[in-house]
Amino acid sequence: MAVYLIAQITIHDRAEYSRYEAGFMPVFEKYKGRLLAVEEDPEVLEGAWNCSRTVLIEFPTREDALGWAGSAEYQELARHRWAASTANVAMIRSRS
C-alpha cells in the first residue's frame, strides 16, 4: 500500500540547502520514491502555512519510505537539510 510523506520546511540557509537538493534525486530514486509536488508558495485555503517549502512524495510501501529515510546515504545527505532548515515531516497511508 502506497505511503506519502508531507514535509513542511522552513529554509534559513539557501546555500547549504542547495547541497541537499543537489544530491537528493539520485538517493531518492534508489528507494522507488516519486516526487509528486514541491511548492514554495501554496494556495492556502484555511489557516496559516508558515513554511518556505512544502514537499509531497510517494513510496510504494512503508518499508520503502523507512528504508530511504534510514539509509546511510540519505542520512549523510540530510545533514545539509538539518543544518539549513527546520521541518515537520509526516507519513500518511493511502486509503486504496
C-alpha positions as CSV (number, residue, x, y, z in Angstrom):
1,M,0.0,0.0,0.0
2,A,1.4,3.4,-1.0
3,V,2.5,5.9,1.6
4,Y,3.0,9.6,1.3
5,L,5.4,11.9,3.1
6,I,4.4,15.5,3.6
7,A,7.2,17.9,4.6
8,Q,6.8,21.5,5.7
9,I,10.3,23.0,5.5
10,T,11.5,26.4,6.7
11,I,14.7,27.2,5.0
12,H,17.1,29.6,6.7
13,D,20.3,28.9,4.7
14,R,19.7,28.5,0.9
15,A,23.3,27.8,0.1
16,E,23.5,24.9,2.5
17,Y,20.1,23.7,1.4
18,S,21.2,23.6,-2.2
19,R,23.8,21.0,-1.2
20,Y,20.9,18.8,-0.1
21,E,19.0,19.4,-3.3
22,A,22.0,18.6,-5.4
23,G,22.2,15.1,-4.1
24,F,18.5,14.4,-3.4
25,M,17.2,12.7,-6.5
26,P,19.9,10.1,-7.0
27,V,19.5,8.8,-3.5
28,F,15.7,9.2,-3.5
29,E,15.2,7.3,-6.8
30,K,17.1,4.2,-5.4
31,Y,14.3,3.7,-3.0
32,K,11.4,3.8,-5.5
33,G,10.3,7.3,-4.4
34,R,8.3,9.6,-6.6
35,L,8.4,13.4,-6.1
36,L,4.8,14.5,-6.5
37,A,4.9,18.2,-5.6
38,V,7.3,20.8,-4.4
39,E,5.7,24.2,-3.6
40,E,7.3,27.4,-2.4
41,D,4.0,29.4,-2.4
42,P,1.0,27.1,-1.9
43,E,-2.5,28.5,-2.1
44,V,-3.7,28.4,1.5
45,L,-7.4,27.6,1.8
46,E,-7.6,27.6,5.5
47,G,-5.4,28.5,8.4
48,A,-1.7,29.6,8.3
49,W,1.1,28.0,6.3
50,N,4.3,29.2,7.9
51,C,7.0,27.3,5.9
52,S,9.2,28.1,3.0
53,R,8.6,24.9,1.1
54,T,6.1,22.1,1.1
55,V,7.0,18.7,-0.4
56,L,4.8,15.7,-1.2
57,I,6.5,12.4,-2.0
58,E,5.2,8.9,-2.6
59,F,6.7,5.5,-1.9
60,P,5.2,2.1,-2.9
61,T,5.3,0.8,0.7
62,R,6.0,2.0,4.2
63,E,9.1,-0.2,4.2
64,D,10.5,1.7,1.1
65,A,9.9,5.0,2.8
66,L,11.6,4.0,6.0
67,G,14.4,2.3,4.1
68,W,15.1,5.6,2.3
69,A,14.8,7.8,5.4
70,G,17.0,5.5,7.4
71,S,19.6,4.7,4.8
72,A,23.2,5.8,5.3
73,E,23.2,7.6,2.0
74,Y,20.2,9.7,2.9
75,Q,21.3,10.3,6.5
76,E,24.6,11.7,5.1
77,L,22.8,13.9,2.7
78,A,20.2,15.0,5.2
79,R,22.7,16.7,7.4
80,H,22.7,19.6,4.9
81,R,19.0,19.9,5.2
82,W,19.2,19.8,9.0
83,A,21.8,22.5,9.1
84,A,19.9,24.7,6.6
85,S,16.3,24.3,7.8
86,T,13.7,23.1,10.2
87,A,11.0,20.7,9.2
88,N,7.9,18.9,10.1
89,V,7.6,15.6,8.2
90,A,4.6,13.2,8.4
91,M,3.9,9.9,6.8
92,I,0.3,9.0,5.7
93,R,-1.1,5.9,4.1
94,S,-3.2,5.6,1.0
95,R,-6.8,4.6,1.7
96,S,-6.9,2.5,-1.5
